[in-house]
Amino acid sequence: MSGRLRVDVFFDFICPWCLIGKRQLEHAQVQFRSRHPGVQITTQWHGVQLLPQLPAQGEPFADFYRKRLGSADAVVSRQAQVQQAAAAVGLTIDLGRIATMPNTADAHRLFERASELGNVAQRDLLLERLFAAYFQKGEDLGCRETLLAIARSCGIDAQAVADCLLGDATPFAGSPGASGGVPSFQLDRRMTVVGAQPAVALLGAMSQALKDSDQERHSA
């Protein structure tokens, strides 16, 4: 079968399930391509700011989660769940290194600008680097200099993106397509899978979306 499959992903950098879901999608796409080598997959990433109310400097990470989950024990339990799910897809997430729950508005503006510049390889590298900066290195994604350094490390001209880093907690407008939460995977704009679903579930949804699209094309 030939054709195209569009995958729209809605995410936030501070959501570990979004990074886990990214890996699940990558695994699913490898399997999909082996089954449908003639189908071209296009993946678009759309930022969603989950916590626009955070101040520009963010909040202490530990305090934020204690307030959110109610107790230190609940935080330990949730973090263990996240790390177990991450390990299952080959990820190492170091939550102990994260000092700040950042305001991600500027990180999303940076990624959006980099996507507009048109270099898909740089965009994909930037996405991966931003996730790694937060979940593996504990870097502050609300810090202007950190974001510019990450951009430069991806070969992106810092001057071309500097003006989009406002630093004042102005919310990121984002996309209205993630009303069901993140991560969210929209397939050919006809089917949506919400949550860090297993690769087999994403593969099944991708295959069904392709089948539906093919049937629609032939019945037109």
C-alpha positions as a LaTeX table, in Angstrom:
\begin{tabular}{lrrr}
\hline
Residue & $x$ (\AA) & $y$ (\AA) & $z$ (\AA) \\
\hline
Met1 & 0.00 & 0.00 & 0.00 \\
Ser2 & 1.22 & 3.48 & $-0.87$ \\
Gly3 & 0.09 & 6.86 & 0.34 \\
Arg4 & 0.66 & 9.26 & 3.20 \\
Leu5 & $-0.04$ & 9.24 & 6.90 \\
Arg6 & $-0.01$ & 12.43 & 8.94 \\
Val7 & 0.64 & 12.23 & 12.68 \\
Asp8 & $-0.01$ & 15.32 & 14.82 \\
Val9 & 1.39 & 15.11 & 18.35 \\
Phe10 & 0.34 & 17.47 & 21.15 \\
Phe11 & 2.78 & 17.69 & 24.07 \\
Asp12 & 4.46 & 19.68 & 26.83 \\
Phe13 & 8.13 & 19.47 & 27.73 \\
Ile14 & 7.44 & 19.02 & 31.47 \\
Cys15 & 5.19 & 16.00 & 30.96 \\
Pro16 & 7.17 & 12.76 & 31.36 \\
Trp17 & 4.37 & 10.84 & 29.67 \\
Cys18 & 4.93 & 12.99 & 26.58 \\
Leu19 & 8.56 & 11.88 & 26.37 \\
Ile20 & 7.54 & 8.27 & 27.04 \\
Gly21 & 4.82 & 8.63 & 24.39 \\
Lys22 & 7.40 & 10.00 & 21.96 \\
Arg23 & 9.43 & 6.81 & 22.34 \\
Gln24 & 6.33 & 4.66 & 21.95 \\
Leu25 & 5.48 & 6.53 & 18.75 \\
Glu26 & 9.00 & 6.05 & 17.42 \\
His27 & 8.77 & 2.30 & 18.07 \\
Ala28 & 5.35 & 2.18 & 16.40 \\
Gln29 & 6.59 & 4.09 & 13.36 \\
Val30 & 9.51 & 1.68 & 12.86 \\
Gln31 & 7.07 & $-1.23$ & 12.83 \\
Phe32 & 4.62 & 0.65 & 10.61 \\
Arg33 & 7.30 & 1.42 & 8.02 \\
Ser34 & 8.35 & $-2.23$ & 7.89 \\
Arg35 & 4.73 & $-3.19$ & 7.14 \\
His36 & 3.94 & $-0.28$ & 4.83 \\
Pro37 & 7.23 & 0.76 & 3.18 \\
Gly38 & 5.39 & 2.70 & 0.49 \\
Val39 & 3.63 & 5.02 & 2.93 \\
Gln40 & 5.22 & 8.34 & 3.78 \\
Ile41 & 4.75 & 9.42 & 7.40 \\
Thr42 & 4.72 & 13.11 & 8.28 \\
Thr43 & 4.93 & 13.97 & 11.99 \\
Gln44 & 3.99 & 17.41 & 13.27 \\
Trp45 & 4.62 & 18.45 & 16.89 \\
His46 & 2.34 & 20.96 & 18.60 \\
Gly47 & 3.23 & 22.51 & 21.94 \\
Val48 & 0.63 & 22.73 & 24.69 \\
Gln49 & 1.49 & 24.72 & 27.82 \\
Leu50 & 0.01 & 22.69 & 30.66 \\
Leu51 & 0.76 & 25.20 & 33.45 \\
Pro52 & 0.45 & 28.74 & 32.07 \\
Gln53 & $-0.17$ & 30.03 & 35.60 \\
Leu54 & 3.41 & 29.36 & 36.70 \\
Pro55 & 5.56 & 32.47 & 37.24 \\
Ala56 & 8.31 & 33.22 & 34.74 \\
Gln57 & 10.93 & 31.87 & 37.14 \\
Gly58 & 8.94 & 28.69 & 37.74 \\
Glu59 & 8.42 & 27.02 & 41.12 \\
Pro60 & 10.55 & 24.63 & 43.19 \\
Phe61 & 9.96 & 21.18 & 41.68 \\
Ala62 & 9.63 & 19.30 & 44.98 \\
Asp63 & 7.24 & 21.86 & 46.47 \\
Phe64 & 5.10 & 21.87 & 43.34 \\
Tyr65 & 4.56 & 18.12 & 43.40 \\
Arg66 & 3.98 & 17.93 & 47.13 \\
Lys67 & 1.19 & 20.47 & 46.75 \\
Arg68 & $-0.17$ & 18.76 & 43.65 \\
Leu69 & $-0.18$ & 15.20 & 45.01 \\
Gly70 & $-0.77$ & 15.91 & 48.68 \\
Ser71 & 2.17 & 14.19 & 50.38 \\
Ala72 & 5.81 & 13.20 & 50.02 \\
Asp73 & 4.81 & 9.52 & 49.88 \\
Ala74 & 2.47 & 10.20 & 46.98 \\
Val75 & 5.29 & 11.97 & 45.15 \\
Val76 & 7.64 & 9.02 & 45.66 \\
Ser77 & 4.98 & 6.63 & 44.38 \\
Arg78 & 4.22 & 8.70 & 41.29 \\
Gln79 & 7.88 & 9.18 & 40.44 \\
Ala80 & 8.51 & 5.44 & 40.75 \\
Gln81 & 5.63 & 4.83 & 38.34 \\
Val82 & 7.07 & 7.31 & 35.85 \\
Gln83 & 10.58 & 5.90 & 36.03 \\
Gln84 & 9.32 & 2.34 & 35.59 \\
Ala85 & 7.33 & 3.34 & 32.50 \\
Ala86 & 10.34 & 5.22 & 31.14 \\
Ala87 & 12.68 & 2.29 & 31.67 \\
Ala88 & 10.26 & 0.04 & 29.78 \\
Val89 & 10.86 & 2.10 & 26.61 \\
Gly90 & 14.61 & 2.47 & 27.13 \\
Leu91 & 14.57 & 5.89 & 28.78 \\
Thr92 & 16.43 & 7.10 & 31.83 \\
Ile93 & 14.59 & 9.92 & 33.59 \\
Asp94 & 16.46 & 11.55 & 36.47 \\
Leu95 & 13.76 & 13.33 & 38.46 \\
Gly96 & 16.18 & 13.88 & 41.33 \\
Arg97 & 18.14 & 16.41 & 39.29 \\
Ile98 & 15.14 & 18.63 & 38.55 \\
Ala99 & 15.15 & 21.68 & 40.82 \\
Thr100 & 12.58 & 23.84 & 39.05 \\
Met101 & 9.13 & 23.23 & 37.59 \\
Pro102 & 9.55 & 25.73 & 34.75 \\
Asn103 & 7.18 & 27.95 & 32.90 \\
Thr104 & 7.43 & 26.36 & 29.42 \\
Ala105 & 5.99 & 29.24 & 27.36 \\
Asp106 & 9.36 & 30.33 & 25.97 \\
Ala107 & 10.48 & 26.75 & 25.34 \\
His108 & 7.37 & 26.25 & 23.22 \\
Arg109 & 7.90 & 29.55 & 21.43 \\
Leu110 & 11.47 & 28.52 & 20.68 \\
Phe111 & 10.37 & 25.16 & 19.30 \\
Glu112 & 7.61 & 26.77 & 17.24 \\
Arg113 & 10.05 & 29.27 & 15.74 \\
Ala114 & 12.59 & 26.54 & 14.97 \\
Ser115 & 9.83 & 24.54 & 13.26 \\
Glu116 & 8.94 & 27.57 & 11.14 \\
Leu117 & 12.56 & 27.93 & 10.03 \\
Gly118 & 12.00 & 24.79 & 8.00 \\
Asn119 & 14.84 & 22.46 & 8.92 \\
Val120 & 13.14 & 19.24 & 10.04 \\
Ala121 & 16.38 & 17.65 & 11.25 \\
Gln122 & 17.14 & 20.63 & 13.50 \\
Arg123 & 13.55 & 20.67 & 14.73 \\
Asp124 & 13.68 & 17.00 & 15.68 \\
Leu125 & 17.06 & 17.42 & 17.35 \\
Leu126 & 15.81 & 20.46 & 19.29 \\
Leu127 & 12.77 & 18.55 & 20.52 \\
Glu128 & 14.95 & 15.71 & 21.77 \\
Arg129 & 17.49 & 18.09 & 23.35 \\
Leu130 & 14.80 & 20.04 & 25.20 \\
Phe131 & 13.32 & 16.88 & 26.66 \\
Ala132 & 16.79 & 15.63 & 27.64 \\
Ala133 & 17.73 & 18.98 & 29.18 \\
Tyr134 & 14.81 & 18.73 & 31.56 \\
Phe135 & 14.43 & 15.02 & 32.31 \\
Gln136 & 18.06 & 13.92 & 32.20 \\
Lys137 & 20.14 & 17.01 & 33.01 \\
Gly138 & 17.73 & 18.89 & 35.27 \\
Glu139 & 18.16 & 22.14 & 33.33 \\
Asp140 & 15.68 & 25.01 & 33.68 \\
Leu141 & 13.61 & 25.29 & 30.50 \\
Gly142 & 12.35 & 28.67 & 31.68 \\
Cys143 & 15.84 & 30.18 & 31.53 \\
Arg144 & 16.55 & 32.28 & 28.43 \\
Glu145 & 20.28 & 31.50 & 28.34 \\
Thr146 & 19.64 & 27.78 & 28.73 \\
Leu147 & 17.18 & 27.82 & 25.82 \\
Leu148 & 19.55 & 29.78 & 23.58 \\
Ala149 & 22.43 & 27.44 & 24.41 \\
Ile150 & 20.28 & 24.43 & 23.51 \\
Ala151 & 19.24 & 26.10 & 20.25 \\
Arg152 & 22.88 & 26.79 & 19.35 \\
Ser153 & 23.80 & 23.18 & 20.12 \\
Cys154 & 21.29 & 22.15 & 17.45 \\
Gly155 & 22.84 & 24.43 & 14.85 \\
Ile156 & 20.08 & 27.03 & 15.14 \\
Asp157 & 21.05 & 30.70 & 14.79 \\
Ala158 & 20.40 & 32.19 & 18.23 \\
Gln159 & 19.69 & 35.61 & 16.70 \\
Ala160 & 16.90 & 34.09 & 14.63 \\
Val161 & 15.05 & 32.85 & 17.72 \\
Ala162 & 16.06 & 35.27 & 20.51 \\
Asp163 & 13.15 & 37.67 & 19.99 \\
Cys164 & 10.56 & 34.94 & 20.66 \\
Leu165 & 11.87 & 34.38 & 24.19 \\
Leu166 & 9.76 & 36.88 & 26.09 \\
Gly167 & 10.72 & 35.90 & 29.64 \\
Asp168 & 7.59 & 37.44 & 31.13 \\
Ala169 & 5.28 & 34.42 & 31.58 \\
Thr170 & 3.05 & 35.47 & 28.67 \\
Pro171 & 1.15 & 32.23 & 27.99 \\
Phe172 & 1.96 & 30.25 & 24.87 \\
Ala173 & $-1.08$ & 30.23 & 22.61 \\
Gly174 & $-0.45$ & 26.70 & 21.46 \\
Ser175 & $-2.89$ & 24.59 & 19.52 \\
Pro176 & $-6.56$ & 23.91 & 20.27 \\
Gly177 & $-6.21$ & 20.34 & 19.09 \\
Ala178 & $-5.26$ & 18.81 & 22.46 \\
Ser179 & $-8.49$ & 19.27 & 24.39 \\
Gly180 & $-8.28$ & 15.68 & 25.60 \\
Gly181 & $-4.91$ & 16.10 & 27.28 \\
Val182 & $-1.30$ & 15.30 & 26.45 \\
Pro183 & 0.31 & 13.39 & 24.96 \\
Ser184 & $-2.27$ & 13.22 & 22.22 \\
Phe185 & $-1.75$ & 11.63 & 18.82 \\
Gln186 & $-4.03$ & 12.66 & 15.97 \\
Leu187 & $-3.82$ & 10.37 & 12.96 \\
Asp188 & $-4.71$ & 11.75 & 9.54 \\
Arg189 & $-6.95$ & 14.22 & 11.37 \\
Arg190 & $-9.54$ & 11.49 & 11.68 \\
Met191 & $-8.58$ & 9.46 & 14.77 \\
Thr192 & $-7.07$ & 10.51 & 18.12 \\
Val193 & $-5.20$ & 8.44 & 20.69 \\
Val194 & $-4.69$ & 10.08 & 24.09 \\
Gly195 & $-2.01$ & 9.16 & 26.59 \\
Ala196 & 1.35 & 7.36 & 26.47 \\
Gln197 & $-0.17$ & 4.30 & 24.87 \\
Pro198 & 1.92 & 1.19 & 24.09 \\
Ala199 & 3.55 & 1.09 & 20.68 \\
Val200 & 1.23 & $-1.74$ & 19.61 \\
Ala201 & $-1.81$ & 0.47 & 20.30 \\
Leu202 & $-0.34$ & 3.34 & 18.29 \\
Leu203 & 0.59 & 0.95 & 15.49 \\
Gly204 & $-2.96$ & $-0.37$ & 15.39 \\
Ala205 & $-4.41$ & 3.14 & 15.29 \\
Met206 & $-1.99$ & 4.20 & 12.55 \\
Ser207 & $-2.88$ & 1.14 & 10.47 \\
Gln208 & $-6.61$ & 1.77 & 10.93 \\
Ala209 & $-6.25$ & 5.43 & 9.97 \\
Leu210 & $-4.38$ & 4.41 & 6.82 \\
Lys211 & $-7.05$ & 1.83 & 5.98 \\
Asp212 & $-9.86$ & 4.34 & 6.53 \\
Ser213 & $-8.09$ & 6.92 & 4.37 \\
Asp214 & $-7.54$ & 4.38 & 1.60 \\
Gln215 & $-11.18$ & 3.28 & 1.65 \\
Glu216 & $-12.34$ & 6.89 & 1.56 \\
Arg217 & $-10.08$ & 7.63 & $-1.38$ \\
His218 & $-11.35$ & 4.65 & $-3.36$ \\
Ser219 & $-15.01$ & 5.35 & $-2.62$ \\
Ala220 & $-14.78$ & 9.00 & $-3.66$ \\
\hline
\end{tabular}
